[in-house]
Amino acid sequence: MAVLLFVTRPYKDVVMKLSFSTAYPALALIVMTLLIGPWNALMGRRMPVSSDWRRDVGIWAGVFSLVHTVIGQCVHFRGRPWLYYVYQHWKKHLIPLRHDLFGFSNYTGAGAALLVVLLLATSNDASLRKLGTQRWKKWQRWNYAVFVLAAAHAIGFLTIESQKILFVLIVAGCLLAVVVLQGRGYAKRRRQNCRRPPGSAPQLVLLHLDDRVIERVRLRQDDVFENGLVGHKRVHRGDALHWCVEVVEQVV
């Protein structure tokens, strides 16, 4: 996708072509990270806390986002990236920080990039082990903020650059897909929680994997995948699914 965008853009400036060709793949990958979970939930599939597939998509989303951020600082003001955030003739403004649409778009993009650095830094097994499942998940939920900031950034530059309707529809489709699938996934989980029978109250279970104690966690039969299976040891998704089924059968 990035190569196709780079080759087909009519811009003569290579930097501008690079900025454009990394922006849309970055947004698409961020969107994918927020679609994997609800899609699997709607399909009736259970996902571990951290899967190789979702983590790899997230890492590539972060890489494209940061590459786009670095290149983007060189598109309009070569060698003067601070002008993306403050007015060039700042003494003429009561507030020197940019507070126009251009400044808004740059600030939201920079905010998203800073959060991406945080997410990339914790997207590894070492962070999962150190933080524990619940804390690690809380950190990773900042991905929703990345999505909101990236969406605002994209909409801002679509407006500034008066982009073609094709790219407006692409951005709109990405944003709509996240809102719809996340909403449907949330609604399904709420329904499942409402239907949970009294007998599925939390129980204290000792988890084992390869004859090693991983951790003691409180489980409900619908929550086995979300409460620490891969909190201390990364396992293949197929093995995790088979093992979790056995645990559920023991808990019920």
ROBALO-156257 format. One record per residue (C-alpha): x, z, y. Coordinates in nm, 3 decimals, decimal comma, always signed. Layout:
N
       x       z       y
       X       Z       Y
...
END
This chain:
252
       x       z       y
  +0,000  +0,000  +0,000
  +0,278  +0,091  +0,244
  +0,470  -0,230  +0,168
  +0,154  -0,439  +0,205
  +0,074  -0,284  +0,543
  +0,433  -0,331  +0,661
  +0,442  -0,699  +0,562
  +0,100  -0,789  +0,701
  +0,125  -0,613  +1,040
  +0,171  -0,862  +1,325
  +0,391  -0,625  +1,529
  +0,736  -0,753  +1,620
  +0,874  -0,400  +1,649
  +0,999  -0,267  +1,315
  +0,951  +0,096  +1,419
  +0,587  +0,036  +1,501
  +0,535  -0,140  +1,168
  +0,694  +0,152  +0,985
  +0,477  +0,401  +1,170
  +0,160  +0,208  +1,088
  +0,253  +0,144  +0,725
  +0,320  +0,513  +0,655
  +0,014  +0,649  +0,839
  -0,259  +0,515  +0,612
  -0,089  +0,595  +0,279
  -0,030  +0,949  +0,408
  -0,398  +0,993  +0,493
  -0,509  +0,838  +0,164
  -0,285  +1,073  -0,038
  -0,404  +1,379  +0,156
  -0,759  +1,273  +0,078
  -0,673  +1,232  -0,291
  -0,546  +1,589  -0,310
  -0,891  +1,706  -0,198
  -1,082  +1,475  -0,432
  -0,912  +1,558  -0,762
  -1,061  +1,907  -0,794
  -1,427  +1,831  -0,713
  -1,417  +1,508  -0,912
  -1,304  +1,689  -1,226
  -1,560  +1,962  -1,163
  -1,840  +1,707  -1,136
  -1,717  +1,536  -1,454
  -1,724  +1,867  -1,636
  -1,347  +1,885  -1,674
  -1,152  +2,204  -1,622
  -0,828  +2,197  -1,428
  -0,545  +2,450  -1,433
  -0,443  +2,623  -1,113
  -0,151  +2,383  -1,076
  -0,136  +2,052  -1,260
  +0,149  +1,800  -1,259
  -0,081  +1,522  -1,140
  -0,230  +1,708  -0,845
  +0,105  +1,853  -0,747
  +0,277  +1,513  -0,754
  +0,005  +1,359  -0,538
  +0,044  +1,645  -0,293
  +0,421  +1,604  -0,277
  +0,393  +1,231  -0,210
  +0,130  +1,303  +0,055
  +0,374  +1,543  +0,219
  +0,664  +1,297  +0,202
  +0,464  +1,015  +0,361
  +0,324  +1,251  +0,624
  +0,666  +1,375  +0,731
  +0,820  +1,027  +0,728
  +0,533  +0,907  +0,947
  +0,581  +1,205  +1,181
  +0,954  +1,137  +1,227
  +0,905  +0,764  +1,281
  +0,607  +0,823  +1,508
  +0,824  +1,014  +1,755
  +1,010  +0,690  +1,828
  +0,727  +0,441  +1,881
  +0,624  +0,486  +2,245
  +0,907  +0,678  +2,409
  +1,237  +0,579  +2,252
  +1,478  +0,871  +2,269
  +1,230  +1,091  +2,458
  +0,999  +1,242  +2,194
  +0,907  +1,537  +2,417
  +0,693  +1,300  +2,625
  +0,445  +1,293  +2,339
  +0,363  +1,653  +2,427
  +0,434  +1,692  +2,800
  +0,367  +1,459  +3,090
  +0,657  +1,251  +3,212
  +0,594  +1,352  +3,573
  +0,500  +1,705  +3,478
  +0,536  +1,846  +3,830
  +0,233  +1,644  +3,935
  +0,013  +1,823  +3,682
  -0,119  +2,175  +3,705
  -0,074  +2,201  +3,327
  +0,238  +2,008  +3,220
  +0,130  +1,996  +2,854
  -0,056  +1,678  +2,771
  -0,429  +1,744  +2,762
  -0,549  +1,384  +2,735
  -0,654  +1,202  +2,418
  -0,295  +1,091  +2,357
  -0,172  +1,449  +2,376
  -0,456  +1,573  +2,156
  -0,370  +1,315  +1,890
  -0,002  +1,409  +1,899
  -0,064  +1,783  +1,884
  -0,299  +1,752  +1,588
  -0,048  +1,531  +1,410
  +0,236  +1,775  +1,475
  +0,021  +2,067  +1,357
  -0,061  +1,884  +1,035
  +0,309  +1,809  +0,980
  +0,407  +2,176  +1,020
  +0,147  +2,280  +0,764
  +0,267  +2,006  +0,530
  +0,616  +2,157  +0,541
  +0,468  +2,493  +0,438
  +0,273  +2,336  +0,152
  +0,573  +2,140  +0,029
  +0,788  +2,453  +0,035
  +0,543  +2,632  -0,197
  +0,459  +2,340  -0,427
  +0,683  +2,453  -0,709
  +0,683  +2,685  -1,008
  +0,912  +2,938  -0,841
  +0,663  +2,993  -0,556
  +0,376  +3,017  -0,803
  +0,557  +3,286  -1,000
  +0,666  +3,478  -0,690
  +0,334  +3,471  -0,505
  +0,105  +3,504  -0,804
  -0,197  +3,287  -0,870
  -0,438  +3,418  -0,609
  -0,190  +3,435  -0,319
  -0,049  +3,095  -0,409
  -0,397  +2,944  -0,407
  -0,465  +3,095  -0,065
  -0,153  +2,931  +0,074
  -0,243  +2,596  -0,083
  -0,589  +2,607  +0,072
  -0,421  +2,534  +0,404
  -0,447  +2,176  +0,279
  -0,800  +2,178  +0,421
  -0,655  +2,245  +0,765
  -0,407  +1,961  +0,711
  -0,699  +1,732  +0,634
  -0,892  +1,833  +0,948
  -0,586  +1,791  +1,173
  -0,490  +1,459  +1,012
  -0,847  +1,334  +1,053
  -0,846  +1,428  +1,423
  -0,506  +1,261  +1,464
  -0,628  +0,942  +1,294
  -0,950  +0,924  +1,495
  -0,757  +0,980  +1,816
  -0,519  +0,692  +1,757
  -0,795  +0,466  +1,629
  -0,956  +0,516  +1,968
  -0,635  +0,483  +2,172
  -0,521  +0,166  +1,994
  -0,872  +0,014  +1,961
  -0,797  -0,067  +1,599
  -0,981  -0,333  +1,403
  -1,305  -0,239  +1,236
  -1,141  -0,261  +0,890
  -0,915  +0,035  +0,961
  -1,197  +0,227  +1,126
  -1,400  +0,181  +0,806
  -1,105  +0,288  +0,589
  -1,062  +0,612  +0,782
  -1,437  +0,675  +0,789
  -1,461  +0,610  +0,414
  -1,179  +0,855  +0,341
  -1,334  +1,129  +0,552
  -1,680  +1,072  +0,408
  -1,549  +1,080  +0,051
  -1,390  +1,421  +0,107
  -1,700  +1,568  +0,272
  -1,937  +1,438  +0,002
  -1,730  +1,527  -0,305
  -1,620  +1,863  -0,172
  -1,981  +1,942  -0,084
  -2,108  +1,840  -0,428
  -1,831  +2,031  -0,603
  -1,906  +2,344  -0,402
  -2,279  +2,311  -0,474
  -2,215  +2,277  -0,847
  -1,998  +2,587  -0,853
  -2,263  +2,784  -0,667
  -2,522  +2,678  -0,923
  -2,295  +2,780  -1,208
  -2,233  +3,120  -1,052
  -2,607  +3,175  -1,007
  -2,674  +3,087  -1,371
  -2,397  +3,307  -1,512
  -2,554  +3,549  -1,762
  -2,502  +3,926  -1,736
  -2,287  +3,919  -2,050
  -2,017  +3,718  -1,876
  -1,900  +4,007  -1,656
  -1,525  +4,031  -1,597
  -1,325  +4,157  -1,892
  -0,965  +4,264  -1,919
  -0,781  +4,021  -2,143
  -0,419  +4,011  -2,255
  -0,300  +3,650  -2,233
  -0,037  +3,517  -2,469
  +0,146  +3,187  -2,472
  +0,415  +3,103  -2,727
  +0,411  +3,467  -2,841
  +0,499  +3,588  -2,490
  +0,278  +3,800  -2,267
  +0,212  +3,606  -1,948
  -0,002  +3,843  -1,743
  -0,306  +4,065  -1,752
  -0,591  +3,921  -1,549
  -0,962  +3,975  -1,519
  -1,148  +3,679  -1,661
  -1,497  +3,548  -1,673
  -1,573  +3,286  -1,930
  -1,618  +3,027  -1,653
  -1,300  +3,125  -1,471
  -1,027  +3,106  -1,733
  -0,861  +2,808  -1,571
  -0,852  +2,964  -1,226
  -0,709  +3,306  -1,290
  -0,349  +3,271  -1,376
  -0,298  +3,062  -1,690
  -0,012  +2,876  -1,528
  +0,074  +3,156  -1,291
  +0,393  +3,232  -1,480
  +0,458  +2,936  -1,705
  +0,387  +2,570  -1,651
  +0,224  +2,404  -1,950
  +0,099  +2,058  -2,038
  -0,261  +2,010  -1,931
  -0,376  +1,918  -2,283
  -0,213  +2,227  -2,433
  -0,361  +2,441  -2,157
  -0,709  +2,308  -2,227
  -0,685  +2,377  -2,601
  -0,544  +2,725  -2,544
  -0,805  +2,813  -2,285
  -1,086  +2,714  -2,519
  -0,950  +2,962  -2,770
  -0,936  +3,234  -2,505
  -1,292  +3,167  -2,395
  -1,410  +3,195  -2,754
  -1,240  +3,532  -2,780
  -1,383  +3,657  -2,450
  -1,745  +3,560  -2,514
END
